Structure formats: structure tokens, C-alpha cells
């Protein structure tokens, strides 16, 4: 059974710092990995989708990498801003979609 | 605007009173699914549907039913809600199967007393 783990559970950084969020999964048989952002009381917003054949995806200040063989993905956020404060979730898909518990990020002004 | 719409957003009900949470998507997506989100447990899949009239159990299907009579709608039915079904529920859709980008609804916060 696929297990998805996100480390750290919570992270607090000053504005302007570059930061890395980690996601690991136990079964390398996946179609893709997706990073989401969730604001309090809101739904999930898709940030980046990496297909299993890809190594990374970039969108603005966000860069996500995927190492399927080692079961790891990282989400890199450059020049963090207070508006980046949210919970970040990773999810891997095969026949279903399995989520990590998330990393709660706080960016302090 | 492409979106997944859930209703209601908030619901308080009593144990045993049947309820339905609706989910509708306007993107002609084939794949739809329901999740519940609980503190410390993350999101867990309840049911999913690969296409019309095709549904299957996820990780935590007990106490829930779904139907997929038409492509755009995927209601979640709780025949006899219990307090342990108090949770935040999300509906999601993707173009085909789960291997394309998933779009989520805004969530339904359900409290069963």
C-alpha cells in the first residue's frame, strides 16, 4: 500500500528565504505526482503536476522535482512571501490518489 | 469558469438523518472522486468514478454511497450519518483516470451530532 510522507510538518521562515518542502512515497509505480496548496477553510489548488517520466516542473517561483526511483519529490519555493503561507500537500497517483499529511508553511514579514 | 462545485459548504445534522452532498463539474471530466480530510490523517479517498455508471471504493468507503448517473454529477450520500463522519469533505475531478491534473471543490464541512 502506497504511503506518502511529508517533512517537515510545519515550517516558519522569514520573508525572502528560499525553502524546500519534501515528499516521499513508498511505491515507485506512479503515474504522476502533484503538489497542491491549501489555504485555511479552502479547497486545494493545484500548483504543479509532474508526470512519472519527467524530472521537474517549474511555475514562477516554484520548482518541483521528482526522483521516482528513490521515491522522493521536493518543492522549492524561491524568495518566499507572506502570501505563500498555506499548507502544501503532495499526492501521488496510480489507480487512486494518495496524499501526504502536508507541510504547514508560515512566511513572516 | 472551469470549476468543481460542492453543496452545501457547511452542514450540521443529527445522527441517523440521511443527507446528500452534491458535486458538479463543468469540465467534461471523466474521473471524479470524494475525499475526507481529518486532522493528522490527511486526505483519504472515499469513492471514485472512472466514468458514468462506473464507481469503486477508495480507502474509507464504509458508511457512504455514491452514484454517477451523468458525467457532470457525483453526489455523496450518507444514509445514516454518525459522529465519526464529522469531517471536511472534498470532491475532485480530472480529465481521465487519476493520472491527469486534479481539480478540487471548495469543500463541505460536515458536523454530525
Interface residues (C-beta under 8 A of the other chain):
Chain A: X31 X32 X34 X36 X41 X42 X43 X44 X45 X46 X49 X89 X91 X93 X94 X95 X96 X97 X98 X99 X100 X101 X102
Chain B: X4 X33 X35 X40 X41 X42 X43 X44 X45 X48 X58 X59 X90 X92 X97 X98 X99 X100 X101 X102 X103 X104 X105 X106 X107 X109
